[in-house]
Every structure is written in structure tokens, then in C-alpha cells.
Amino acid sequence: MKQLITFENRNCLAVSDAKGNLHLFNKSGSGQEKIVSIQVESKSEIKGLAISSAENFAVAGCVDGTITIFDLMAAGKERLVKPILTLQGKKNVRCL
């Protein structure tokens, strides 16, 4: 696990990893159930993770400079998450 973000208005949390994956977990109940995992196109380690104020987009910054924006869909439909835009920045993107 590299980054962990909890949502205030959704019943889930987001976790990134060293293999370029964004994982969404349901945070209700006795344990965390994985909703979906999606990988950035470059498969580079995600060092930075941010969520938009409306909690409808997630942004992942990677070691190779790739910045990917994910559409999280409506609350309750997170399993349909998809990347909508990929940008190329400088290497080691950590702050978004």
C-alpha cells in the first residue's frame, strides 16, 4: 500500500500500490470488501493519490511521471470506475 484515502460522502476508501493499481474497498461491515481494482496504463508505481472535492474523480501520480484521472462514477457504482485522461508530467509525481 502506498496511499490511502477515505471518502466522506461515499461508503468506500481508495488504496494505491507499487504496481500501479488503484483499489476501491467498501468500508462498511466487519471487513473491507474489495469493490474494484484498476491499473494505470503505464503500470508505474503510484506515489500520489487525490480525490476531487465532489468525490467523483480520483487522480493518481506515478513514479514515471504519468498522471491518470479516474471517473469514479456515481456513489454506489464505483465498480464501473474508468480512466478518462492520462497526462505526462515530471518523474516522481507525489503531490496532486
N, C-alpha and C positions, 0 to 999 in steps of 0.2 A: 504494500500500500504506500502510495506517495502522497496523495492529497485526499482529504475527507471534507465534504461539505454537507451540512444538513439543511433541509428546506424548512421554512417557517409555514408555508401555505400548502405544502404537499406532504403526503404521508410517505416520504422516501428520503434517502440520502444518496449522495454520489461519491464514488471512490475511484481514484485513478491508480494505475500501476506502471511498473517499469517496462512493460511490453506494449505500451500504447493503447491500453484498454480503458474505457470508461464503463464502470459498473454502476447500475442503479439497484438499490435494495429497498424493499418495503420495510419501514421501521416500526410497524405495529406488531402486536402479538408478542409471544415469548422469545422469538428468534428473528433474525433478519433473513428474509426470503429474497433471493435474487430475482429481480424483475427482468433485467436485460443486461447484456454486455455488448459493447460496440467498440471497434478499434479505429484509431486514426489511420488515415491512408498510408502514411509513411512508416507506421509501426514503431515509431520512436518513443522513447520513454517520456511520459507526461510529467512535467515538473511543476506546472502551474495550472490551476483549475479555478474557474469563477462561474458564478451564476448571475444572470441578469436580475434586476430588481423585481421584475414581474415574474421571475422564476420560470420563464418559458424558453430560455436559451441557456446553454452551458458552453463555455469556451475553454479549450484545452491548449496549453502552450507546451511545446516539446523541446527536447534537447537539440534536435536538428534544426530548430527554428520554425517548424511547422506550427501554425495556429489554426485550429479547427473549431468551427462554430456548429453546435448541435441544436436541432429543434427538438425540444422535449415534449412537444405536443400538449394537449390539454391535460389537466390533472386527472389521474386515473388511466391515462392512455400512454404512459411512459414507455411501455413495451414497444411502441411504434417509433421511438427516437431515431433520428437520422441526421447524418452530417449534411449541412446545407452550404457551407462555404469553407474553403481552405486557403489560407494565406501563407506567404513565406516571409518570415522575419529573420532577425539575427539569431544565432545559435544560443541555446540555453535560456529559452523563454521561461521565466519564473513568475513574473507579476503580470496580472491581466486586469 
